């Protein structure tokens, strides 16, 4: 950690100075709102702040705002105004009080969604299959880096010991930056994100947290805001977060966003039949899902889905009970109970969860091919 503190300008700032100003009183009717959106890469998160003179109770009460889309890969400089449409509100764990975080959709000047706005299509799919009561849970894996791009805690001129002691590990030689993880966990709970838990992962400096179970599209809203919080908190620690699905080549685990899914009938007695039916639907459109499961239509994921390191191969579809090398895993407890959910292990860690939710709903619930 000492290397990070020396090299990161953010970590060198005396954080106690900020408290002098954050404790300044403001009027009760003032709300600071941070608008959050996805940029043109489909992975980057942007934000900016505005002052409100009322306390909004729903996203619909919030003003539509704009920004320079030419600086976020979403518009030309000659016609750069791009618009933010609020879709979800969260409590702000940084400013606290009545201040809020606002997840937004992005739209072009003519009212059409930007290319990176995958939420609109997801919302339409979710609306059309609401009677199925689809639940999602997403396991977000990520890797921590020093500001020089080197995995946090790894030797600067070599590699740590082989994988084995790090997963759910405890101890200074096995786990790095638990402080950041704890801060993020608590911030998510405060914000109102449905975070279910967290753990150290198989590769050193790699962690995971889980969001869900959530009803339909709300898991994607929660996951994007949780990613914002993760990057934002990492600023304070002088640590870099990467969602790259294979940040270190070689004999090291990659990072995914395993997606757990069920419908009402899957969760009821005899639901295993509906789970198996859903798997057969997914089998028929494997390539379609692979393209939807990372921002570069499978090109990122092909570095991870090799058939090794607890992954299936990207080229073929497979399913199995308690099989972490399968495309779709049926947990042992689900198989024994005869009901529950399935786990799609193909989505990459840098996936757009709106795209993942969208394509699963359209395949399983709406029977689109």
N, C-alpha and C positions, 0 to 999 in steps of 0.2 A: 504493500500500500504506500510505502514511503516514496517509491518511484512516481506513482500517480500524483501524490501531493506536490512533488517538485515540478512536474511537467505541466500540470493542468492550471491554467489561469483562474478557472472557476473555483477550484479547490483552495487556491491561495487567498481568496477574498475573505476578509474577516466577517463572518456571517452575523456576529452579534451587533454590528452597526445597523443592519437592516431593521432590527427590532425597535430601534429608537423611532423610526418613521412609521412602521406598521402599527404601532400602538397609538398613533395620533387619532383622536376622535373625528368621526365624520357624521354627517346628518343621518338620522334613522331611515330617511327615504332614499338614500343613495345606495346603489348596488353596482359593483364592478363586475362586468360580465366578460369572460374570456371565450371568444368564438373560436372553435376548433374545426379544422377541415383537412381533407386528404388532398395532397397536391397531385400534379400531373403524372408523377411516377407511379401512382397507385400504392406507394408505400410510405412516402414522406408525410409528416404531420406538420401543419402550420397553425399559427394562432395569432390573434390580436385582440386587444381589449377595448371596451367602451364603457362609458358611464351611463347608467339608467337612473331615472328618478322615480321608479316604482318597483315593486317586487312582483315579478311575473309568476303566475301559477301554472302556466303551460307554455310550450314552445310557440304556440299560435299567437300568444300575446307579444312575443319578441319581434323587434323590427328586422326586416330583411336588410342585409348590409352588403357592401361590395368591397372588392380588393383588386389589386393589380395582377391579373392572371398571366401577364407576360413574364412575371418574375417567379411564377410557380409552374411553368411549363403547361399552361392551360389556355393561353390566348396570345395573339399577336400584339406587338406594341402599338400598332396603329388602331387597334380596337380592343383594348385590354380589360375593360371593366367586366368583372366576373362576380356572380352574386351568391351570397350565403343565405340559405334558408334554414332556420333553426329547426331541429327535429327532436332533440332530447336535452333535458336540463339535469345537471348534477351539482351537488354542493362543492364548493371550492375549498380543498384542504390546505391551500397555501395562504389565502387571505382570510378564510373562515367567515364567520358571521353570516350575513345574508348574501354574500357574494357567490357567484355561480360560474360553472363551466357549461358551455353550450355546444353540443355536437351539431354540425351543420352539413347539409347537402350543398353541392356546388352546381351552378347553372350558368350557361352562356348568356350573352346579351340578348339573344332572341328567345330566351325561355327554355331552350333545350338543355338537357343535362350535359355536363362536361364528360369527356371520355372516361375519366376516373370516378365518376359518380355511378357506382354500382348499386347504391341503395334504392334508387327509384324502381328498378326492375325487381329487386328483392322485396320491396314493400308490396308491389302488385302481386307477386307470387304468394306472399304471406297472407294477404287479404283474401285470396281466392281459395285458400285451404285452411282457413281459420277453424272450421268445424273439426278438422283432424287433431286439433290441439297439439301441434308439433313442439317438442321440447328439444333444446340444444344445450350442450356443454362443450366448451372448447378448452383444450389444454395447451396453453401458450408457452413454448420453450424459447429461450433466448440465451445469448452468450454475452459475457461482460469482457470488455477490452480496456486496456490502458489507452491513453491518448495517442500513443504511437502505433496503435492498431494491433498490438500484441495481446494475446489472451491474458486477462488479469491474473496475477499470481504465478504465471508460468515463468520458468527460467528464461532470461533474455537471450541466452545462446544455446538453448537446448529444449528438452521436453520434460514434462513431469513424468512420474511413474505411470505405468499403463493403467487403463480403466479397470475399475473394480471397487476401490475404497471410497469413491466420491459420491455415488448415488445415495441420496438421503444421509450424507455423511455428517460427521461431527468432529471438529478439531481443526486446529490452525493449519495443518498440512493437507487438509482434505477439502476445506470450504473457504471461499473467498467472498468478501463483501456481503456478509449476512446482514449488516446494518442497513444497506440499501434495500435488501429484500424485505426486511421488517418494516422499514419506512413506507415502502410501496404498498405492502399488504394493508397497513393501517390507513393509508391515504385512500385506498380503494373502498374500504369499509365506510370511512367517513363520507366519501363522495356519494355513496349509494349504489356502487357497483356490486353486482352479485358475485363476488369472488368467493370461491369455495375452499381454497387452500393453496399451499405452495410447498415446494421441495427442491433440494439440490438435485441436479441431474447427473447422468452417467459420465459426461466429460467434465473435467475440472474447469471452473469458471462458467459453467452452464447451469441455468436454473429453469424452473417451470412454475407457473401458477395456473389455476383453473378458474374459469368463469362459467357459471351456470349451476343447476339447470335454469334456463330462461325460456320463456315462451317466444318462439319464432325469432323475429328480427331483432328483438331487444338484446339477444346475446351479442350481436355484431356491434350495436351501439355501445354496449358495455365494454366490449373488447377493445374497440378503437380508443375510447376514453382511458381505459386502463393502460394502453400503450403510451398515450400522451403523458399520463402520470409517471410511468416508468422512465421515459426519456427526461422528463422535467426534473424528477428527483435525482436522477443520475448526474444532472448538471451540478447540483450542489456537492456531490461527492467527487467530482472530477473524473467520472467513469463514463465510458462509452458503451451503449447498448447496441448490439447488432441482432437483427432477426434473420440474418443470412442462414439458409437451411443447411449449409455445409461450410462453416467458417474456417475449419481446419481440414485440409485434405489428409488422406491416409487413414490409419486405423483408429479413427475417433468417431464417436457418434455424431450424427447431424442433429438438426433441430426441426421439429414439426409443430403442427397445430392439430393434433388428433381431435376429431370431432365426434362427439357422442350425440346420437339422434334417436328419438322415439316419437311415435304417435300414440294417441289415446288407446287404440286397439292393441298396440304392442305392449302396453303397460298393464293390460287386463289379462285375466286367466286365459291361457291358450295363445297368448301373444306371440309365442315363438314362431307360429306359422306365418304371421304377418312380418316378423323380422326376416325370416327366410325368403318370403316373397319380395321384400324390399331389396334384399341382397341380389336376387336374380334380376331385378330391374336395374340395379347399379352395374351388374356384370355386363349388361348389353350396351352400356354407354360409357365404358371405362375411359376411352380417349377423350370424350367430351368433358368428363370430370377432371381428368389430368390437366387439361387446358385451363380449367376454371380454378384450379387449386394453387396456382402461384401467379404473380403479376406478369410473368413472362411466358405464359402458356406452356408450362412444363419444363422450360429450359433451366430454371433454378432447381427444380425438384429432381431433375435427372442426375444431379450431383449427389443427391441424398438417397433416392429410391434405387438402390443398387442390388437389393436382395441380401445385403449384409447390415450389421449394426442395427438389428431389430427393425428392418424395413422389408417391404416387398419390392419386387422389381417393377420399375415404371412401365415396362412393356406388356406385362400380363396381369390379369385380375385373379385374385385368390381370396378365399374366405376360410376361416377356421375358428374353432372354439379355443379360447385362451392362447391364440397363436399370434405373437407379436411380429412375426415375419409375414403376415398376411395383409392384403389390402383392407379387408374388413375383418375385425375381430369380434366374436361374440364372447363377452366375459363369462368365465366359468359359472359364476353365480346366476347369471341370466339364463344360461342353458339348464342349470339344475332347477331353477324356479319355473322355467317354461314361459317366462315373460320378462319384459324390461326394455333393453335398448341395444343398439349396435354401435360399434366404434369404427369410424372411417379413419384409417391411419395415414391416408395419402396427402392431405393438405399440408403445405409447407409452412414453416414458421412465419414467413413473410406474406402469407396469403391475405387476400381481402376477405374478411369473414362475410361481408355482404354477398360476394360471389359464391362462397361455399354454401351458405344458407339457401341462396337462390337456386342453385343447380340441384341441391338435394331435394328441396321442396318440389321443384318442377319434375324431377325424375320419379320420386317415390309417391308423392301425393297427387300431382296433376297429370302423371303418366305421359309426360312429354318425352320425345326421343330425339 
